[in-house]
Amino acid sequence: MNQANPDAVSRNILVLGAGELGLPVLRNLARRARDVDGAKISVLLRASAIESGEPGKQRDVTEIRQLGIDIVIGDLVKSTIDELAIVFAQYDTVIGCAGYAAGIDTPMKLARAALQARIPRYFPWQFGVDFDVIGRGSPQDIFDAQLDVRELLRAQDQTEWVIISTGMFMSYLFEPEFGVVDLQNDAVHALGSLDTAVTLTTPDDIGMLTAEIVFAKPRIVNEIVFLAGDTVTYGEVADKLQAALGRPFSRSAWSEQYLLDELAREPGNMMRKYRAAFAQGRGVAWDKHDTFNQRHKLPVTDVASWIKANLASNGHD
């Protein structure tokens, strides 16, 4: 990739991880790469994932191979920065899709490896909220680690970076463990207040939009790109559940203070960190009109459609 040319495109792309987000990104990159001369997609996976006897893992590996994607064996957690840099240096674009499961220190380790490799273009794992607006010292300490990565990337000019802000994965809002939507008891527990808003996007839509962003002309450079499947208040989520499922939902709010007190009782609890951070309502929602998908008229799944497809048709109505 010739960085001096704004029309130069990523051609030799490595995706880190093939999980909930990685697979949709890989599918869409493979689809879009067919129209780009000489484009080649690779994915970095642990040896244990490739050799796993688990049917789901086998199915994913088979799909990746059928898409014509090269599999590179590596371990983001166990490998050193030097070892990762040697791998990354073989590509012109690296896209982080490993998520937080790899640990709080991994995003910085990968960013350092990307810069050490002097790769032309890096998409860090930042598929989430607007960490700049949230600022430092939020209840979720992972957010500070993500700000550290942004500072590192902004402080250099060798490697172009693109950050994709997506809000929360849409399905996460409806996870029983998250506690916002309680389908058993037909209840919505708002984080902060019923008027607090949250931006939500499905991993499939993020995958499609990421591929569009990667191959966009002129090339997107050193920019934060905002996406949104939907931006809704928790009160509106209750309205949409009622409309789709045909039954009333009770509404209550977990105040920011209540959630901070809950977190103080169990400071290491990841779910409580997220709840308290989202309850603050800062940097977790933005207007759909200003998003990449809206500007380019790319259709995405909104909350009402997601409920209809995933809840109304699954015996929850």
C-alpha positions in Angstrom: 0.0 0.0 0.0 1.5 3.4 -1.1 0.6 5.7 1.8 1.4 8.8 -0.2 -1.4 8.0 -2.6 -4.9 8.7 -1.1 -6.4 6.2 -3.5 -4.1 3.4 -2.5 -6.1 0.6 -0.8 -5.3 -2.1 1.7 -4.5 -5.3 -0.1 -2.6 -7.6 2.3 -4.9 -7.7 5.3 -4.4 -9.6 8.6 -7.4 -9.9 11.0 -6.7 -10.8 14.6 -9.3 -13.2 15.9 -12.4 -14.9 14.5 -15.0 -14.6 17.2 -18.2 -12.7 17.5 -16.9 -9.7 15.6 -13.9 -11.3 13.8 -16.0 -13.7 11.7 -18.4 -11.0 10.3 -15.4 -8.8 9.5 -13.7 -11.7 7.7 -16.8 -12.6 5.7 -17.3 -9.1 4.5 -13.6 -8.4 3.8 -13.5 -11.6 1.7 -16.6 -10.5 -0.2 -15.3 -7.0 -0.8 -11.8 -8.2 -1.6 -13.1 -9.9 -4.8 -13.4 -6.5 -6.4 -10.0 -5.3 -5.4 -7.0 -6.3 -7.5 -4.5 -8.5 -5.6 -6.4 -8.2 -2.3 -5.7 -11.1 0.1 -7.2 -11.7 3.6 -5.5 -13.6 6.4 -6.5 -14.4 10.0 -4.4 -15.0 13.0 -5.8 -17.9 15.2 -4.4 -19.9 18.0 -3.3 -23.5 17.2 -5.8 -24.8 19.8 -8.7 -23.1 17.9 -7.7 -24.7 14.6 -7.2 -28.2 16.2 -10.3 -28.0 18.4 -12.7 -30.9 18.2 -15.5 -28.5 19.2 -18.1 -28.5 16.4 -18.6 -24.7 16.5 -14.8 -24.1 16.1 -14.6 -26.7 13.3 -17.4 -25.1 11.5 -15.8 -21.6 11.8 -12.4 -22.9 10.5 -14.1 -24.7 7.6 -16.0 -21.5 6.7 -12.8 -19.4 6.9 -11.0 -21.8 4.5 -14.0 -21.9 2.1 -13.8 -18.1 2.0 -10.3 -18.4 0.7 -8.8 -16.8 3.8 -5.3 -17.8 4.9 -4.9 -19.0 8.5 -1.8 -17.8 10.3 -1.1 -19.6 13.6 -0.2 -17.2 16.5 -1.1 -16.3 20.1 -1.8 -12.7 21.0 -1.4 -13.3 24.7 1.6 -15.6 24.8 3.6 -14.0 22.0 6.0 -11.1 22.8 5.8 -7.7 21.1 8.8 -8.6 19.0 7.3 -11.9 17.9 4.0 -10.2 16.9 5.8 -7.4 15.1 7.6 -10.0 12.9 4.2 -11.4 11.9 2.5 -8.0 11.5 5.3 -6.7 9.2 4.2 -9.1 6.5 1.0 -7.2 6.0 0.0 -3.6 5.0 -3.1 -3.6 7.2 -3.8 -5.2 10.6 -7.3 -5.2 12.1 -7.8 -6.1 15.8 -10.9 -8.2 16.4 -9.7 -10.2 19.5 -11.9 -8.3 22.0 -11.3 -7.9 25.7 -11.1 -11.7 26.4 -7.4 -11.4 25.6 -6.9 -9.3 28.7 -6.6 -5.6 29.6 -3.0 -5.3 28.6 -3.4 -6.9 25.1 -4.7 -3.8 23.2 -1.5 -1.8 24.1 0.7 -4.8 23.3 -0.8 -5.2 19.9 -0.6 -1.4 19.2 3.1 -1.5 20.1 3.7 -4.5 17.9 1.9 -2.7 15.0 4.1 0.4 15.4 7.3 -1.7 15.8 6.4 -3.5 12.6 5.9 -0.1 10.8 2.8 -1.5 9.1 1.2 1.1 6.9 -2.3 0.9 8.5 -3.7 -0.3 11.8 -7.3 -0.7 13.0 -7.1 -1.3 16.8 -9.7 -3.2 18.8 -11.8 -0.1 19.7 -15.1 -1.3 18.4 -17.2 0.2 21.2 -17.9 3.5 22.9 -16.3 7.0 22.6 -13.5 6.7 25.0 -12.4 10.3 24.4 -15.7 11.7 25.6 -15.9 9.3 28.6 -12.4 10.3 29.6 -10.2 8.8 32.2 -11.2 7.3 35.6 -14.6 5.9 34.5 -15.9 2.8 36.4 -14.7 0.6 33.6 -10.8 0.6 33.8 -10.5 -1.1 30.4 -11.6 2.2 28.9 -8.5 3.9 30.3 -6.4 1.2 28.6 -8.1 2.1 25.4 -7.3 5.7 25.8 -3.6 4.8 26.3 -3.7 3.1 22.9 -5.3 6.2 21.3 -2.6 8.4 22.8 0.2 6.1 21.5 -1.3 6.0 17.9 -1.8 9.8 17.9 1.7 10.5 19.0 3.3 9.0 15.9 3.1 9.4 12.1 4.6 6.2 10.7 1.5 4.1 10.8 -2.0 5.3 9.8 -4.8 4.3 12.2 -8.5 4.1 11.9 -10.8 3.7 14.9 -14.3 2.4 14.5 -16.8 3.4 17.2 -19.9 1.2 17.2 -21.5 1.6 20.6 -22.5 -1.6 22.4 -23.0 -4.8 20.5 -26.8 -4.9 20.1 -27.3 -8.4 21.4 -25.4 -7.5 24.6 -28.2 -5.2 25.7 -30.5 -8.2 25.8 -28.1 -10.6 27.6 -29.8 -11.9 30.8 -26.5 -11.5 32.7 -26.3 -7.8 31.8 -29.6 -7.3 33.6 -31.1 -4.5 31.5 -33.8 -6.6 29.8 -35.4 -9.2 32.0 -37.6 -11.3 29.6 -38.6 -13.7 32.4 -40.3 -10.9 34.4 -41.1 -8.6 31.5 -39.0 -5.8 32.9 -36.5 -3.2 31.7 -33.9 -1.9 34.2 -32.5 1.4 32.8 -28.9 2.2 33.4 -28.9 5.7 34.9 -32.4 6.7 33.9 -35.1 5.8 31.4 -34.0 8.8 29.3 -30.4 7.7 29.2 -29.4 6.7 25.6 -27.2 4.0 24.2 -25.9 3.4 20.7 -26.2 -0.2 19.5 -24.9 -2.0 16.4 -24.9 -5.7 15.5 -21.6 -7.5 14.8 -22.9 -8.4 11.3 -23.4 -4.8 10.5 -20.1 -3.8 12.0 -18.4 -6.5 9.8 -20.1 -5.1 6.7 -19.3 -1.5 7.5 -15.7 -2.3 8.5 -15.1 -3.8 5.1 -16.6 -0.6 3.5 -14.3 1.6 5.6 -11.2 -0.5 4.9 -11.7 -0.3 1.1 -13.2 3.3 1.1 -11.7 5.8 -1.5 -10.2 8.2 -0.8 -8.6 6.2 2.0 -9.8 7.0 5.6 -6.7 8.1 7.5 -6.1 8.8 11.3 -9.8 9.2 11.9 -12.5 7.9 14.3 -15.4 6.6 12.3 -18.8 6.4 14.0 -21.4 3.7 13.2 -24.9 3.1 14.7 -27.4 0.5 14.1 -29.7 2.4 16.4 -29.5 5.0 19.2 -32.3 4.6 21.8 -33.2 5.4 25.4 -33.9 2.6 27.8 -37.5 3.8 27.9 -37.7 3.4 24.1 -36.3 -0.1 24.5 -39.2 -1.0 26.8 -41.6 0.5 24.2 -40.1 -1.5 21.4 -40.3 -4.8 23.4 -43.9 -4.1 24.3 -44.8 -3.4 20.6 -43.0 -6.5 19.3 -43.9 -9.0 22.0 -47.4 -7.7 22.6 -47.2 -7.5 26.4 -46.5 -4.8 28.9 -42.9 -4.3 30.3 -42.4 -2.7 33.7 -39.7 0.0 33.8 -37.3 1.0 36.6 -34.0 2.8 36.7 -30.8 1.8 38.4 -29.3 5.1 39.3 -25.6 5.8 38.7 -25.0 6.0 42.5 -26.8 2.6 43.0 -24.6 1.0 40.3 -21.4 2.6 41.7 -22.3 1.2 45.2 -22.9 -2.3 43.6 -19.5 -2.1 42.0 -17.9 -1.0 45.2 -19.2 -4.2 46.8 -17.6 -6.3 44.1 -14.9 -4.1 42.4 -13.6 -6.8 40.1 -17.0 -7.6 38.5 -16.8 -6.8 34.8 -20.5 -6.6 34.3 -20.9 -4.1 37.2 -18.1 -2.0 35.7 -19.9 -1.8 32.4 -23.3 -1.0 34.0 -21.9 1.8 36.0 -20.0 3.3 33.0 -23.1 3.2 30.8 -25.3 4.7 33.5 -23.2 7.8 33.3 -24.6 8.3 29.8 -21.4 10.0 28.5 -19.7 8.8 25.3 -22.0 5.8 24.9 -24.6 7.3 22.5 -24.5 9.5 19.4 -26.9 10.7 16.7 -27.4 8.2 13.9 -27.5 11.0 11.3 -23.7 11.7 11.7 -22.7 8.1 11.2 -20.7 6.5 8.3 -23.6 4.1 7.6 -26.2 7.0 7.4 -24.0 9.2 5.2 -23.4 6.3 2.8 -27.0 5.1 3.0 -25.9 1.6 4.1 -28.9 -0.3 5.6 -28.4 -1.6 9.2 -30.4 -3.4 11.8 -32.3 -1.3 14.3 -33.5 -2.4 17.7 -37.1 -3.1 16.7 -35.9 -5.3 13.8 -33.5 -7.1 16.1 -36.2 -7.8 18.7 -38.5 -9.1 16.0 -35.9 -11.4 14.5 -34.4 -12.7 17.7 -37.1 -12.5 20.4 -40.5 -12.4 18.8 -39.7 -15.5 16.7 -38.0 -17.4 19.5 -40.9 -18.2 21.7 -40.5 -15.0 23.9 -43.7 -13.5 22.6 
